[in-house]
Amino acid sequence: MRTLILGLGNPILTDDAVGLHVARRLHELLGGEDVDLVEAAVAGLQSVDLICRYDRAVIIDAVPDGGQPGRVWRIDGAGLDSGAAPSSHGIGLGQALRLARELSMRLPEETILYAIAVVDPYTFGEGMTPQVEQALPGVVQEIATDLARLWGRI
Amino acid sequence: MASEAEARRITIDPITRLEGHGRIEIFLDDEGEVANAYFQVPELRGFEKFCEGRPVEDLALITPRICGVCPEAHHMASTKALDAVFQVEPTPAGRKLRELLYSAFFVADHATHFYALSGPDFVVGPDASPAERNIVGVIAKVGLELGGEVLKALAACHEVVAIIGGKYVHPVSGLPGGVSKALTEEDRARVEEIARAAVEFGKLSLKVLDDVVLANTGYVDLIRSDAFTHRTYYMGLVDENNRVNFYDGMLRVVDPEGKEFVRFHPSQYLEHIGEHVEPWTYLKFPFLKAIGWKGLVDGPDSGIYRVGPLARLNASDGMTTPLAQAEYQRMYDTLGSRPVHQTLAMHWARLVELMHAAERMLELATDPEITDPNVRNLPTKPPGEGVGVVEAPRGVLIHHYWADEKGLARKINLIVGTAHNYGGIAMSVKKAAQALIRKGVVVSEGLLNRIEMAFRAYDPCFGCATHSLPGQMPLIVSIYDNRGNLVQRLRRD
């Protein structure tokens, strides 16, 4: 069983990088031979390209206006398919997954998205805000525990 | 942890959610007609500052990070700016490899726009419900087989970017004076195979245009309708024979009659392009200095010009490749004039260009020089100031760097495709609003769709116009009466 941990985000856009940091630490914590780590700043069809070769995928991303910094939202199953209105450019992950399914593309049996509430994903800079930086260990622990509950060991 | 049910109520979409809401403010006059429409997008901060003081050659890796939609275009403009900063010309093979990568990127980017973004407007229909107006709806209409072809073409073009650029989607191969690695014969053969398939895919896409769009008189009328027409100047990069070129050349501007207005080397852009500042938006409006800024109006006396696929064809005398040239001719013959001012013809122009990019890819993949190992001239001169310009899919992309004697970036200036089109987009949004708001009565059902269609034609990417990431842009439209009171607010998340 091959698993992908996919961190999404822009490494130079302050808190937007949180998905990359969390993915890296999760991989250190849980990674084995069958667990790959990928860090990317892509959306829609391109993210489907990245996950389609795996049996299971965990995607970690940042979300503004998601509540207290470091709050973790899990979205999976039907929740992943919803929420993608027509966009000005690019298509969302939900639409891309639906399209891939329509076209009978190979997809992971299970895909889970964790979205982490952040403060500032709008300013170019290499560090994260102190609030998100402080929340980081707790976020990693929370997701690791949740994954262990859902999947046993990965 | 928040429950899934709770999570569904907030809109979360990886990467694509960053732009926040686009805001459109519509002001009515005494009669209840549209007096003004303002289109604003949220701002990302601090990009220029972030770059200052860094080694100037790092900018070819940093600037593609502004935006996830066209990192390849930023990498290319940046690499060319670095050629100029270090006063070094790429070797013939280096230059051709850059252009080959760039052609593959153009095929993928234009195909994404046609099928995933504008496709829903034409294939599913402008008045279909948002639930159907998406790529899944397009596939339901045109068939699964074509859907598979589209995805295959996209994946193959990304593979070319990875082969030549060294990395998936975010190329890293461009260096001042050339590229970092040569193309092996084995890789060349694979690229040629992909290029041949891309040419077939271009033909297939033109057939889809014929069968689905042009065969439907309703859509042709929509393309020709006055609601999306502006008589502006057009700017595009052309070669020595005034043929469209995505990678290099001179910037040529034609007037609303199609006559050449000015033709200049891209490094002279500051002499020709001014930037107008409005208090209600931080995004500046570029305009032709020789004409001047006359407000958000079209016509020969207004300095507003447009860029992008239709503008490139309008500003040129044709294409260098046979299939694209034939389609170029057919488009102008069908629409009956040149330049074409109907904004929605942009979608047709995009397919002419997709065809050209595929043909150019094949020309370069079969060029005997493409596997030459001599891919870089090493820079020997001290760094200075440099401008690099390419055509991004959505229009002229300018990178301008000033480096100090140690090679650190002192200042940078970027003007991106969507910024050049900001005036045009603002006018198109206003016209769309005018068509659906009469005597104070708002046709709220169609308003959001039409406004979206108006700006989607430009394939705008406020991501990099405002230095943010791309993607889904929820809209809020606010309508105010002649006393400035809010009378209605529409939103789509």
Interface residues (C-beta under 8 A of the other chain):
Chain A: L8 G9 N10 P11 I12 L13 D16 A40 A41 V42 A43 G44 L45 Q46 S47 D49 I59 D61 V63 P64 D65 G66 G67 R71 V72 W73 R74 I75 D76 G77 G79 S82 G83 A84 A85 P86 S87 S88 H89 G90 I91 G92 L93 G94 Q95 R98 L99 E102 L103 M105 L113 A115 P121 Y122 T123 F124 G125 E142 D146
Chain B: M1 A2 E4 E6 A7 R8 I10 T11 I12 D13 P14 I15 T16 R17 L18 E19 G20 G22 P42 E43 L44 R45 G46 F47 K49 F50 I62 R65 G68 V69 T112 H113 A116 L117 P120 P130 R133 N134 I135 V136 I139 A140 L144 G147 G148 L151 L154 A155 H158 V169 H170 E452 F455 R456 D459 P460 C461 F462 G463 H467 S468 L469 P470 G471 Q472 M473 P474 R492 D493
